[in-house]
């Protein structure tokens, strides 16, 4: 009789983000936060030219800095 070795699958470890990707994510969140706050200072005439309402601006400014997904205004998903 010979001894059998049983191999076990390695446990999956969560991948840690690399320092450059972490830095890039923080930078993108900071830029989003800063530009959303600057949008609050845009006057009504320019908002009209951009096709935005004051409610759109407030909604955008209240978003979390890490929420970087675009918002599709006025359209259903799909």
mmCIF file of the N, C-alpha and C atoms, coordinates in Angstrom:
data_MODEL
# 
_entry.id   MODEL 
# 
loop_
_atom_site.group_PDB 
_atom_site.id 
_atom_site.type_symbol 
_atom_site.label_atom_id 
_atom_site.label_alt_id 
_atom_site.label_comp_id 
_atom_site.label_asym_id 
_atom_site.label_entity_id 
_atom_site.label_seq_id 
_atom_site.pdbx_PDB_ins_code 
_atom_site.Cartn_x 
_atom_site.Cartn_y 
_atom_site.Cartn_z 
_atom_site.occupancy 
_atom_site.B_iso_or_equiv 
_atom_site.pdbx_formal_charge 
_atom_site.auth_seq_id 
_atom_site.auth_comp_id 
_atom_site.auth_asym_id 
_atom_site.auth_atom_id 
_atom_site.pdbx_PDB_model_num 
ATOM 1   N N  . UNK A 1 1  ? 0.825   -1.157 0.000   1.00 0.00 ? 1  UNK A N  1 
ATOM 2   C CA . UNK A 1 1  ? 0.000   0.000  0.000   1.00 0.00 ? 1  UNK A CA 1 
ATOM 3   C C  . UNK A 1 1  ? 0.881   1.237  0.000   1.00 0.00 ? 1  UNK A C  1 
ATOM 4   N N  . UNK A 1 2  ? 0.476   2.170  -0.795  1.00 0.00 ? 2  UNK A N  1 
ATOM 5   C CA . UNK A 1 2  ? 1.245   3.419  -0.824  1.00 0.00 ? 2  UNK A CA 1 
ATOM 6   C C  . UNK A 1 2  ? 0.414   4.534  -0.195  1.00 0.00 ? 2  UNK A C  1 
ATOM 7   N N  . UNK A 1 3  ? 1.123   5.460  0.370   1.00 0.00 ? 3  UNK A N  1 
ATOM 8   C CA . UNK A 1 3  ? 0.446   6.604  0.996   1.00 0.00 ? 3  UNK A CA 1 
ATOM 9   C C  . UNK A 1 3  ? 0.031   7.591  -0.081  1.00 0.00 ? 3  UNK A C  1 
ATOM 10  N N  . UNK A 1 4  ? -1.195  8.061  0.026   1.00 0.00 ? 4  UNK A N  1 
ATOM 11  C CA . UNK A 1 4  ? -1.679  9.062  -0.932  1.00 0.00 ? 4  UNK A CA 1 
ATOM 12  C C  . UNK A 1 4  ? -1.635  10.423 -0.290  1.00 0.00 ? 4  UNK A C  1 
ATOM 13  N N  . UNK A 1 5  ? -1.171  11.371 -1.051  1.00 0.00 ? 5  UNK A N  1 
ATOM 14  C CA . UNK A 1 5  ? -1.215  12.743 -0.552  1.00 0.00 ? 5  UNK A CA 1 
ATOM 15  C C  . UNK A 1 5  ? -2.430  13.417 -1.144  1.00 0.00 ? 5  UNK A C  1 
ATOM 16  N N  . UNK A 1 6  ? -3.129  14.067 -0.295  1.00 0.00 ? 6  UNK A N  1 
ATOM 17  C CA . UNK A 1 6  ? -4.336  14.772 -0.723  1.00 0.00 ? 6  UNK A CA 1 
ATOM 18  C C  . UNK A 1 6  ? -4.003  16.255 -0.726  1.00 0.00 ? 6  UNK A C  1 
ATOM 19  N N  . UNK A 1 7  ? -4.181  16.843 -1.885  1.00 0.00 ? 7  UNK A N  1 
ATOM 20  C CA . UNK A 1 7  ? -3.921  18.282 -1.956  1.00 0.00 ? 7  UNK A CA 1 
ATOM 21  C C  . UNK A 1 7  ? -5.200  19.035 -1.642  1.00 0.00 ? 7  UNK A C  1 
ATOM 22  N N  . UNK A 1 8  ? -5.043  20.063 -0.876  1.00 0.00 ? 8  UNK A N  1 
ATOM 23  C CA . UNK A 1 8  ? -6.184  20.899 -0.517  1.00 0.00 ? 8  UNK A CA 1 
ATOM 24  C C  . UNK A 1 8  ? -6.102  22.198 -1.303  1.00 0.00 ? 8  UNK A C  1 
ATOM 25  N N  . UNK A 1 9  ? -7.230  22.668 -1.763  1.00 0.00 ? 9  UNK A N  1 
ATOM 26  C CA . UNK A 1 9  ? -7.188  23.953 -2.473  1.00 0.00 ? 9  UNK A CA 1 
ATOM 27  C C  . UNK A 1 9  ? -6.806  25.071 -1.502  1.00 0.00 ? 9  UNK A C  1 
ATOM 28  N N  . UNK A 1 10 ? -6.033  25.997 -2.002  1.00 0.00 ? 10 UNK A N  1 
ATOM 29  C CA . UNK A 1 10 ? -5.639  27.133 -1.175  1.00 0.00 ? 10 UNK A CA 1 
ATOM 30  C C  . UNK A 1 10 ? -6.863  28.002 -0.891  1.00 0.00 ? 10 UNK A C  1 
ATOM 31  N N  . UNK A 1 11 ? -6.923  28.496 0.312   1.00 0.00 ? 11 UNK A N  1 
ATOM 32  C CA . UNK A 1 11 ? -8.026  29.391 0.650   1.00 0.00 ? 11 UNK A CA 1 
ATOM 33  C C  . UNK A 1 11 ? -7.852  30.709 -0.082  1.00 0.00 ? 11 UNK A C  1 
ATOM 34  N N  . UNK A 1 12 ? -8.930  31.190 -0.630  1.00 0.00 ? 12 UNK A N  1 
ATOM 35  C CA . UNK A 1 12 ? -8.865  32.459 -1.358  1.00 0.00 ? 12 UNK A CA 1 
ATOM 36  C C  . UNK A 1 12 ? -8.752  33.598 -0.357  1.00 0.00 ? 12 UNK A C  1 
ATOM 37  N N  . UNK A 1 13 ? -7.795  34.441 -0.568  1.00 0.00 ? 13 UNK A N  1 
ATOM 38  C CA . UNK A 1 13 ? -7.624  35.617 0.275   1.00 0.00 ? 13 UNK A CA 1 
ATOM 39  C C  . UNK A 1 13 ? -8.121  36.835 -0.494  1.00 0.00 ? 13 UNK A C  1 
ATOM 40  N N  . UNK A 1 14 ? -8.772  37.748 0.194   1.00 0.00 ? 14 UNK A N  1 
ATOM 41  C CA . UNK A 1 14 ? -9.205  38.953 -0.513  1.00 0.00 ? 14 UNK A CA 1 
ATOM 42  C C  . UNK A 1 14 ? -7.983  39.742 -0.970  1.00 0.00 ? 14 UNK A C  1 
ATOM 43  N N  . UNK A 1 15 ? -8.044  40.178 -2.194  1.00 0.00 ? 15 UNK A N  1 
ATOM 44  C CA . UNK A 1 15 ? -6.923  40.938 -2.749  1.00 0.00 ? 15 UNK A CA 1 
ATOM 45  C C  . UNK A 1 15 ? -6.924  42.343 -2.151  1.00 0.00 ? 15 UNK A C  1 
ATOM 46  N N  . UNK A 1 16 ? -5.792  42.738 -1.625  1.00 0.00 ? 16 UNK A N  1 
ATOM 47  C CA . UNK A 1 16 ? -5.662  44.092 -1.107  1.00 0.00 ? 16 UNK A CA 1 
ATOM 48  C C  . UNK A 1 16 ? -5.315  45.025 -2.253  1.00 0.00 ? 16 UNK A C  1 
ATOM 49  N N  . UNK A 1 17 ? -5.875  46.220 -2.248  1.00 0.00 ? 17 UNK A N  1 
ATOM 50  C CA . UNK A 1 17 ? -5.543  47.152 -3.334  1.00 0.00 ? 17 UNK A CA 1 
ATOM 51  C C  . UNK A 1 17 ? -4.084  47.598 -3.210  1.00 0.00 ? 17 UNK A C  1 
ATOM 52  N N  . UNK A 1 18 ? -3.484  47.817 -4.338  1.00 0.00 ? 18 UNK A N  1 
ATOM 53  C CA . UNK A 1 18 ? -2.113  48.309 -4.323  1.00 0.00 ? 18 UNK A CA 1 
ATOM 54  C C  . UNK A 1 18 ? -2.115  49.773 -3.885  1.00 0.00 ? 18 UNK A C  1 
ATOM 55  N N  . UNK A 1 19 ? -0.990  50.234 -3.425  1.00 0.00 ? 19 UNK A N  1 
ATOM 56  C CA . UNK A 1 19 ? -0.894  51.618 -2.957  1.00 0.00 ? 19 UNK A CA 1 
ATOM 57  C C  . UNK A 1 19 ? -1.227  52.615 -4.067  1.00 0.00 ? 19 UNK A C  1 
ATOM 58  N N  . UNK A 1 20 ? -0.715  52.428 -5.299  1.00 0.00 ? 20 UNK A N  1 
ATOM 59  C CA . UNK A 1 20 ? -1.100  53.376 -6.362  1.00 0.00 ? 20 UNK A CA 1 
ATOM 60  C C  . UNK A 1 20 ? -2.605  53.377 -6.649  1.00 0.00 ? 20 UNK A C  1 
ATOM 61  N N  . UNK A 1 21 ? -3.252  52.202 -6.633  1.00 0.00 ? 21 UNK A N  1 
ATOM 62  C CA . UNK A 1 21 ? -4.690  52.190 -6.920  1.00 0.00 ? 21 UNK A CA 1 
ATOM 63  C C  . UNK A 1 21 ? -5.472  52.802 -5.762  1.00 0.00 ? 21 UNK A C  1 
ATOM 64  N N  . UNK A 1 22 ? -4.999  52.598 -4.542  1.00 0.00 ? 22 UNK A N  1 
ATOM 65  C CA . UNK A 1 22 ? -5.642  53.226 -3.387  1.00 0.00 ? 22 UNK A CA 1 
ATOM 66  C C  . UNK A 1 22 ? -5.500  54.744 -3.461  1.00 0.00 ? 22 UNK A C  1 
ATOM 67  N N  . UNK A 1 23 ? -4.318  55.209 -3.799  1.00 0.00 ? 23 UNK A N  1 
ATOM 68  C CA . UNK A 1 23 ? -4.069  56.642 -3.937  1.00 0.00 ? 23 UNK A CA 1 
ATOM 69  C C  . UNK A 1 23 ? -4.948  57.230 -5.047  1.00 0.00 ? 23 UNK A C  1 
ATOM 70  N N  . UNK A 1 24 ? -5.064  56.524 -6.170  1.00 0.00 ? 24 UNK A N  1 
ATOM 71  C CA . UNK A 1 24 ? -5.889  57.005 -7.285  1.00 0.00 ? 24 UNK A CA 1 
ATOM 72  C C  . UNK A 1 24 ? -7.354  57.094 -6.867  1.00 0.00 ? 24 UNK A C  1 
ATOM 73  N N  . UNK A 1 25 ? -7.835  56.121 -6.114  1.00 0.00 ? 25 UNK A N  1 
ATOM 74  C CA . UNK A 1 25 ? -9.218  56.160 -5.640  1.00 0.00 ? 25 UNK A CA 1 
ATOM 75  C C  . UNK A 1 25 ? -9.469  57.332 -4.708  1.00 0.00 ? 25 UNK A C  1 
ATOM 76  N N  . UNK A 1 26 ? -8.522  57.591 -3.810  1.00 0.00 ? 26 UNK A N  1 
ATOM 77  C CA . UNK A 1 26 ? -8.654  58.741 -2.914  1.00 0.00 ? 26 UNK A CA 1 
ATOM 78  C C  . UNK A 1 26 ? -8.625  60.058 -3.681  1.00 0.00 ? 26 UNK A C  1 
ATOM 79  N N  . UNK A 1 27 ? -7.761  60.135 -4.676  1.00 0.00 ? 27 UNK A N  1 
ATOM 80  C CA . UNK A 1 27 ? -7.669  61.351 -5.489  1.00 0.00 ? 27 UNK A CA 1 
ATOM 81  C C  . UNK A 1 27 ? -8.971  61.588 -6.250  1.00 0.00 ? 27 UNK A C  1 
ATOM 82  N N  . UNK A 1 28 ? -9.519  60.542 -6.837  1.00 0.00 ? 28 UNK A N  1 
ATOM 83  C CA . UNK A 1 28 ? -10.769 60.675 -7.590  1.00 0.00 ? 28 UNK A CA 1 
ATOM 84  C C  . UNK A 1 28 ? -11.922 61.088 -6.673  1.00 0.00 ? 28 UNK A C  1 
ATOM 85  N N  . UNK A 1 29 ? -11.958 60.526 -5.449  1.00 0.00 ? 29 UNK A N  1 
ATOM 86  C CA . UNK A 1 29 ? -13.009 60.899 -4.498  1.00 0.00 ? 29 UNK A CA 1 
ATOM 87  C C  . UNK A 1 29 ? -12.865 62.364 -4.091  1.00 0.00 ? 29 UNK A C  1 
ATOM 88  N N  . UNK A 1 30 ? -11.631 62.823 -3.885  1.00 0.00 ? 30 UNK A N  1 
ATOM 89  C CA . UNK A 1 30 ? -11.410 64.221 -3.504  1.00 0.00 ? 30 UNK A CA 1 
ATOM 90  C C  . UNK A 1 30 ? -11.824 65.166 -4.633  1.00 0.00 ? 30 UNK A C  1 
ATOM 91  N N  . UNK A 1 31 ? -11.470 64.832 -5.868  1.00 0.00 ? 31 UNK A N  1 
ATOM 92  C CA . UNK A 1 31 ? -11.851 65.662 -7.021  1.00 0.00 ? 31 UNK A CA 1 
ATOM 93  C C  . UNK A 1 31 ? -13.373 65.709 -7.149  1.00 0.00 ? 31 UNK A C  1 
ATOM 94  N N  . UNK A 1 32 ? -14.035 64.569 -6.959  1.00 0.00 ? 32 UNK A N  1 
ATOM 95  C CA . UNK A 1 32 ? -15.502 64.544 -7.032  1.00 0.00 ? 32 UNK A CA 1 
ATOM 96  C C  . UNK A 1 32 ? -16.109 65.437 -5.953  1.00 0.00 ? 32 UNK A C  1 
ATOM 97  N N  . UNK A 1 33 ? -15.594 65.339 -4.746  1.00 0.00 ? 33 UNK A N  1 
ATOM 98  C CA . UNK A 1 33 ? -16.099 66.165 -3.644  1.00 0.00 ? 33 UNK A CA 1 
ATOM 99  C C  . UNK A 1 33 ? -15.907 67.654 -3.949  1.00 0.00 ? 33 UNK A C  1 
ATOM 100 N N  . UNK A 1 34 ? -14.716 68.014 -4.400  1.00 0.00 ? 34 UNK A N  1 
ATOM 101 C CA . UNK A 1 34 ? -14.398 69.423 -4.665  1.00 0.00 ? 34 UNK A CA 1 
ATOM 102 C C  . UNK A 1 34 ? -15.257 69.989 -5.800  1.00 0.00 ? 34 UNK A C  1 
ATOM 103 N N  . UNK A 1 35 ? -15.387 69.253 -6.889  1.00 0.00 ? 35 UNK A N  1 
ATOM 104 C CA . UNK A 1 35 ? -16.158 69.773 -8.021  1.00 0.00 ? 35 UNK A CA 1 
ATOM 105 C C  . UNK A 1 35 ? -17.653 69.822 -7.714  1.00 0.00 ? 35 UNK A C  1 
ATOM 106 N N  . UNK A 1 36 ? -18.133 68.886 -6.900  1.00 0.00 ? 36 UNK A N  1 
ATOM 107 C CA . UNK A 1 36 ? -19.552 68.938 -6.518  1.00 0.00 ? 36 UNK A CA 1 
ATOM 108 C C  . UNK A 1 36 ? -19.831 70.163 -5.663  1.00 0.00 ? 36 UNK A C  1 
ATOM 109 N N  . UNK A 1 37 ? -18.896 70.537 -4.802  1.00 0.00 ? 37 UNK A N  1 
ATOM 110 C CA . UNK A 1 37 ? -19.063 71.746 -3.989  1.00 0.00 ? 37 UNK A CA 1 
ATOM 111 C C  . UNK A 1 37 ? -18.962 73.000 -4.855  1.00 0.00 ? 37 UNK A C  1 
ATOM 112 N N  . UNK A 1 38 ? -18.106 72.987 -5.859  1.00 0.00 ? 38 UNK A N  1 
ATOM 113 C CA . UNK A 1 38 ? -17.989 74.135 -6.757  1.00 0.00 ? 38 UNK A CA 1 
ATOM 114 C C  . UNK A 1 38 ? -19.258 74.313 -7.578  1.00 0.00 ? 38 UNK A C  1 
ATOM 115 N N  . UNK A 1 39 ? -19.923 73.226 -7.880  1.00 0.00 ? 39 UNK A N  1 
ATOM 116 C CA . UNK A 1 39 ? -21.167 73.287 -8.646  1.00 0.00 ? 39 UNK A CA 1 
ATOM 117 C C  . UNK A 1 39 ? -22.241 74.082 -7.899  1.00 0.00 ? 39 UNK A C  1 
ATOM 118 N N  . UNK A 1 40 ? -22.180 74.075 -6.578  1.00 0.00 ? 40 UNK A N  1 
ATOM 119 C CA . UNK A 1 40 ? -23.146 74.844 -5.785  1.00 0.00 ? 40 UNK A CA 1 
ATOM 120 C C  . UNK A 1 40 ? -23.027 76.346 -6.038  1.00 0.00 ? 40 UNK A C  1 
ATOM 121 N N  . UNK A 1 41 ? -21.861 76.821 -6.472  1.00 0.00 ? 41 UNK A N  1 
ATOM 122 C CA . UNK A 1 41 ? -21.635 78.248 -6.694  1.00 0.00 ? 41 UNK A CA 1 
ATOM 123 C C  . UNK A 1 41 ? -22.002 78.720 -8.101  1.00 0.00 ? 41 UNK A C  1 
ATOM 124 N N  . UNK A 1 42 ? -22.382 77.811 -8.973  1.00 0.00 ? 42 UNK A N  1 
ATOM 125 C CA . UNK A 1 42 ? -22.727 78.181 -10.346 1.00 0.00 ? 42 UNK A CA 1 
ATOM 126 C C  . UNK A 1 42 ? -24.077 78.905 -10.350 1.00 0.00 ? 42 UNK A C  1 
ATOM 127 N N  . UNK A 1 43 ? -24.155 80.018 -11.097 1.00 0.00 ? 43 UNK A N  1 
ATOM 128 C CA . UNK A 1 43 ? -25.402 80.783 -11.110 1.00 0.00 ? 43 UNK A CA 1 
ATOM 129 C C  . UNK A 1 43 ? -26.460 80.113 -11.988 1.00 0.00 ? 43 UNK A C  1 
ATOM 130 N N  . UNK A 1 44 ? -27.692 80.589 -11.822 1.00 0.00 ? 44 UNK A N  1 
ATOM 131 C CA . UNK A 1 44 ? -28.849 79.975 -12.490 1.00 0.00 ? 44 UNK A CA 1 
ATOM 132 C C  . UNK A 1 44 ? -28.730 79.993 -14.009 1.00 0.00 ? 44 UNK A C  1 
ATOM 133 N N  . UNK A 1 45 ? -28.178 81.070 -14.569 1.00 0.00 ? 45 UNK A N  1 
ATOM 134 C CA . UNK A 1 45 ? -28.044 81.184 -16.022 1.00 0.00 ? 45 UNK A CA 1 
ATOM 135 C C  . UNK A 1 45 ? -27.148 80.072 -16.565 1.00 0.00 ? 45 UNK A C  1 
ATOM 136 N N  . UNK A 1 46 ? -26.012 79.858 -15.919 1.00 0.00 ? 46 UNK A N  1 
ATOM 137 C CA . UNK A 1 46 ? -25.108 78.808 -16.376 1.00 0.00 ? 46 UNK A CA 1 
ATOM 138 C C  . UNK A 1 46 ? -25.694 77.412 -16.147 1.00 0.00 ? 46 UNK A C  1 
ATOM 139 N N  . UNK A 1 47 ? -26.413 77.240 -15.052 1.00 0.00 ? 47 UNK A N  1 
ATOM 140 C CA . UNK A 1 47 ? -27.065 75.950 -14.827 1.00 0.00 ? 47 UNK A CA 1 
ATOM 141 C C  . UNK A 1 47 ? -28.067 75.653 -15.937 1.00 0.00 ? 47 UNK A C  1 
ATOM 142 N N  . UNK A 1 48 ? -28.816 76.687 -16.345 1.00 0.00 ? 48 UNK A N  1 
ATOM 143 C CA . UNK A 1 48 ? -29.768 76.523 -17.440 1.00 0.00 ? 48 UNK A CA 1 
ATOM 144 C C  . UNK A 1 48 ? -29.045 76.117 -18.720 1.00 0.00 ? 48 UNK A C  1 
ATOM 145 N N  . UNK A 1 49 ? -27.901 76.753 -18.997 1.00 0.00 ? 49 UNK A N  1 
ATOM 146 C CA . UNK A 1 49 ? -27.111 76.399 -20.181 1.00 0.00 ? 49 UNK A CA 1 
ATOM 147 C C  . UNK A 1 49 ? -26.625 74.951 -20.126 1.00 0.00 ? 49 UNK A C  1 
ATOM 148 N N  . UNK A 1 50 ? -26.344 74.474 -18.919 1.00 0.00 ? 50 UNK A N  1 
ATOM 149 C CA . UNK A 1 50 ? -25.884 73.092 -18.749 1.00 0.00 ? 50 UNK A CA 1 
ATOM 150 C C  . UNK A 1 50 ? -27.029 72.089 -18.719 1.00 0.00 ? 50 UNK A C  1 
ATOM 151 N N  . UNK A 1 51 ? -28.253 72.598 -18.640 1.00 0.00 ? 51 UNK A N  1 
ATOM 152 C CA . UNK A 1 51 ? -29.416 71.719 -18.578 1.00 0.00 ? 51 UNK A CA 1 
ATOM 153 C C  . UNK A 1 51 ? -29.644 71.134 -17.193 1.00 0.00 ? 51 UNK A C  1 
ATOM 154 N N  . UNK A 1 52 ? -29.193 71.868 -16.173 1.00 0.00 ? 52 UNK A N  1 
ATOM 155 C CA . UNK A 1 52 ? -29.343 71.411 -14.796 1.00 0.00 ? 52 UNK A CA 1 
ATOM 156 C C  . UNK A 1 52 ? -30.271 72.330 -14.019 1.00 0.00 ? 52 UNK A C  1 
ATOM 157 N N  . UNK A 1 53 ? -30.994 71.748 -13.094 1.00 0.00 ? 53 UNK A N  1 
ATOM 158 C CA . UNK A 1 53 ? -31.811 72.548 -12.189 1.00 0.00 ? 53 UNK A CA 1 
ATOM 159 C C  . UNK A 1 53 ? -31.065 72.685 -10.862 1.00 0.00 ? 53 UNK A C  1 
ATOM 160 N N  . UNK A 1 54 ? -31.533 73.582 -10.024 1.00 0.00 ? 54 UNK A N  1 
ATOM 161 C CA . UNK A 1 54 ? -30.926 73.739 -8.707  1.00 0.00 ? 54 UNK A CA 1 
ATOM 162 C C  . UNK A 1 54 ? -31.102 72.449 -7.897  1.00 0.00 ? 54 UNK A C  1 
ATOM 163 N N  . UNK A 1 55 ? -32.220 71.749 -8.102  1.00 0.00 ? 55 UNK A N  1 
ATOM 164 C CA . UNK A 1 55 ? -32.445 70.469 -7.416  1.00 0.00 ? 55 UNK A CA 1 
ATOM 165 C C  . UNK A 1 55 ? -31.413 69.429 -7.856  1.00 0.00 ? 55 UNK A C  1 
ATOM 166 N N  . UNK A 1 56 ? -31.081 69.416 -9.155  1.00 0.00 ? 56 UNK A N  1 
ATOM 167 C CA . UNK A 1 56 ? -30.037 68.511 -9.650  1.00 0.00 ? 56 UNK A CA 1 
ATOM 168 C C  . UNK A 1 56 ? -28.708 68.797 -8.963  1.00 0.00 ? 56 UNK A C  1 
ATOM 169 N N  . UNK A 1 57 ? -28.401 70.072 -8.807  1.00 0.00 ? 57 UNK A N  1 
ATOM 170 C CA . UNK A 1 57 ? -27.143 70.482 -8.187  1.00 0.00 ? 57 UNK A CA 1 
ATOM 171 C C  . UNK A 1 57 ? -27.102 70.032 -6.731  1.00 0.00 ? 57 UNK A C  1 
ATOM 172 N N  . UNK A 1 58 ? -28.181 70.246 -5.990  1.00 0.00 ? 58 UNK A N  1 
ATOM 173 C CA . UNK A 1 58 ? -28.221 69.830 -4.590  1.00 0.00 ? 58 UNK A CA 1 
ATOM 174 C C  . UNK A 1 58 ? -28.107 68.314 -4.458  1.00 0.00 ? 58 UNK A C  1 
ATOM 175 N N  . UNK A 1 59 ? -28.774 67.593 -5.345  1.00 0.00 ? 59 UNK A N  1 
ATOM 176 C CA . UNK A 1 59 ? -28.708 66.126 -5.320  1.00 0.00 ? 59 UNK A CA 1 
ATOM 177 C C  . UNK A 1 59 ? -27.270 65.662 -5.560  1.00 0.00 ? 59 UNK A C  1 
ATOM 178 N N  . UNK A 1 60 ? -26.612 66.278 -6.506  1.00 0.00 ? 60 UNK A N  1 
ATOM 179 C CA . UNK A 1 60 ? -25.225 65.910 -6.824  1.00 0.00 ? 60 UNK A CA 1 
ATOM 180 C C  . UNK A 1 60 ? -24.292 66.280 -5.674  1.00 0.00 ? 60 UNK A C  1 
ATOM 181 N N  . UNK A 1 61 ? -24.493 67.438 -5.077  1.00 0.00 ? 61 UNK A N  1 
ATOM 182 C CA . UNK A 1 61 ? -23.610 67.904 -4.005  1.00 0.00 ? 61 UNK A CA 1 
ATOM 183 C C  . UNK A 1 61 ? -23.746 67.044 -2.748  1.00 0.00 ? 61 UNK A C  1 
ATOM 184 N N  . UNK A 1 62 ? -24.896 66.431 -2.535  1.00 0.00 ? 62 UNK A N  1 
ATOM 185 C CA . UNK A 1 62 ? -25.106 65.595 -1.345  1.00 0.00 ? 62 UNK A CA 1 
ATOM 186 C C  . UNK A 1 62 ? -24.547 64.186 -1.492  1.00 0.00 ? 62 UNK A C  1 
ATOM 187 N N  . UNK A 1 63 ? -24.125 63.818 -2.691  1.00 0.00 ? 63 UNK A N  1 
ATOM 188 C CA . UNK A 1 63 ? -23.596 62.466 -2.897  1.00 0.00 ? 63 UNK A CA 1 
ATOM 189 C C  . UNK A 1 63 ? -22.293 62.265 -2.130  1.00 0.00 ? 63 UNK A C  1 
ATOM 190 N N  . UNK A 1 64 ? -22.046 61.041 -1.742  1.00 0.00 ? 64 UNK A N  1 
ATOM 191 C CA . UNK A 1 64 ? -20.808 60.703 -1.030  1.00 0.00 ? 64 UNK A CA 1 
ATOM 192 C C  . UNK A 1 64 ? -19.618 60.835 -1.994  1.00 0.00 ? 64 UNK A C  1 
ATOM 193 N N  . UNK A 1 65 ? -18.461 61.242 -1.486  1.00 0.00 ? 65 UNK A N  1 
ATOM 194 C CA . UNK A 1 65 ? -17.293 61.421 -2.358  1.00 0.00 ? 65 UNK A CA 1 
ATOM 195 C C  . UNK A 1 65 ? -16.902 60.157 -3.118  1.00 0.00 ? 65 UNK A C  1 
ATOM 196 N N  . UNK A 1 66 ? -17.117 58.999 -2.533  1.00 0.00 ? 66 UNK A N  1 
ATOM 197 C CA . UNK A 1 66 ? -16.729 57.751 -3.193  1.00 0.00 ? 66 UNK A CA 1 
ATOM 198 C C  . UNK A 1 66 ? -17.785 57.257 -4.169  1.00 0.00 ? 66 UNK A C  1 
ATOM 199 N N  . UNK A 1 67 ? -18.938 57.912 -4.233  1.00 0.00 ? 67 UNK A N  1 
ATOM 200 C CA . UNK A 1 67 ? -19.989 57.552 -5.192  1.00 0.00 ? 67 UNK A CA 1 
ATOM 201 C C  . UNK A 1 67 ? -19.661 58.206 -6.526  1.00 0.00 ? 67 UNK A C  1 
ATOM 202 N N  . UNK A 1 68 ? -18.985 57.480 -7.390  1.00 0.00 ? 68 UNK A N  1 
ATOM 203 C CA . UNK A 1 68 ? -18.476 58.054 -8.637  1.00 0.00 ? 68 UNK A CA 1 
ATOM 204 C C  . UNK A 1 68 ? -19.261 57.602 -9.865  1.00 0.00 ? 68 UNK A C  1 
ATOM 205 N N  . UNK A 1 69 ? -20.254 56.764 -9.681  1.00 0.00 ? 69 UNK A N  1 
ATOM 206 C CA . UNK A 1 69 ? -21.040 56.299 -10.820 1.00 0.00 ? 69 UNK A CA 1 
ATOM 207 C C  . UNK A 1 69 ? -21.884 57.445 -11.364 1.00 0.00 ? 69 UNK A C  1 
ATOM 208 N N  . UNK A 1 70 ? -21.982 57.548 -12.681 1.00 0.00 ? 70 UNK A N  1 
ATOM 209 C CA . UNK A 1 70 ? -22.794 58.632 -13.248 1.00 0.00 ? 70 UNK A CA 1 
ATOM 210 C C  . UNK A 1 70 ? -24.279 58.427 -12.951 1.00 0.00 ? 70 UNK A C  1 
ATOM 211 N N  . UNK A 1 71 ? -24.987 59.541 -12.841 1.00 0.00 ? 71 UNK A N  1 
ATOM 212 C CA . UNK A 1 71 ? -26.433 59.505 -12.644 1.00 0.00 ? 71 UNK A CA 1 
ATOM 213 C C  . UNK A 1 71 ? -27.081 59.788 -13.992 1.00 0.00 ? 71 UNK A C  1 
ATOM 214 N N  . UNK A 1 72 ? -28.002 58.926 -14.388 1.00 0.00 ? 72 UNK A N  1 
ATOM 215 C CA . UNK A 1 72 ? -28.722 59.118 -15.647 1.00 0.00 ? 72 UNK A CA 1 
ATOM 216 C C  . UNK A 1 72 ? -30.022 59.830 -15.340 1.00 0.00 ? 72 UNK A C  1 
ATOM 217 N N  . UNK A 1 73 ? -30.035 61.127 -15.580 1.00 0.00 ? 73 UNK A N  1 
ATOM 218 C CA . UNK A 1 73 ? -31.206 61.938 -15.269 1.00 0.00 ? 73 UNK A CA 1 
ATOM 219 C C  . UNK A 1 73 ? -32.284 61.753 -16.326 1.00 0.00 ? 73 UNK A C  1 
ATOM 220 N N  . UNK A 1 74 ? -33.522 61.629 -15.874 1.00 0.00 ? 74 UNK A N  1 
ATOM 221 C CA . UNK A 1 74 ? -34.671 61.644 -16.765 1.00 0.00 ? 74 UNK A CA 1 
ATOM 222 C C  . UNK A 1 74 ? -34.829 60.414 -17.634 1.00 0.00 ? 74 UNK A C  1 
ATOM 223 N N  . UNK A 1 75 ? -34.066 59.382 -17.364 1.00 0.00 ? 75 UNK A N  1 
ATOM 224 C CA . UNK A 1 75 ? -34.186 58.163 -18.167 1.00 0.00 ? 75 UNK A CA 1 
ATOM 225 C C  . UNK A 1 75 ? -34.342 56.964 -17.247 1.00 0.00 ? 75 UNK A C  1 
ATOM 226 N N  . UNK A 1 76 ? -35.174 56.054 -17.653 1.00 0.00 ? 76 UNK A N  1 
ATOM 227 C CA . UNK A 1 76 ? -35.294 54.809 -16.905 1.00 0.00 ? 76 UNK A CA 1 
ATOM 228 C C  . UNK A 1 76 ? -34.077 53.942 -17.170 1.00 0.00 ? 76 UNK A C  1 
ATOM 229 N N  . UNK A 1 77 ? -33.789 53.077 -16.266 1.00 0.00 ? 77 UNK A N  1 
ATOM 230 C CA . UNK A 1 77 ? -32.648 52.164 -16.453 1.00 0.00 ? 77 UNK A CA 1 
ATOM 231 C C  . UNK A 1 77 ? -33.093 51.052 -17.373 1.00 0.00 ? 77 UNK A C  1 
ATOM 232 N N  . UNK A 1 78 ? -32.239 50.766 -18.341 1.00 0.00 ? 78 UNK A N  1 
ATOM 233 C CA . UNK A 1 78 ? -32.563 49.649 -19.210 1.00 0.00 ? 78 UNK A CA 1 
ATOM 234 C C  . UNK A 1 78 ? -32.672 49.956 -20.614 1.00 0.00 ? 78 UNK A C  1 
# 
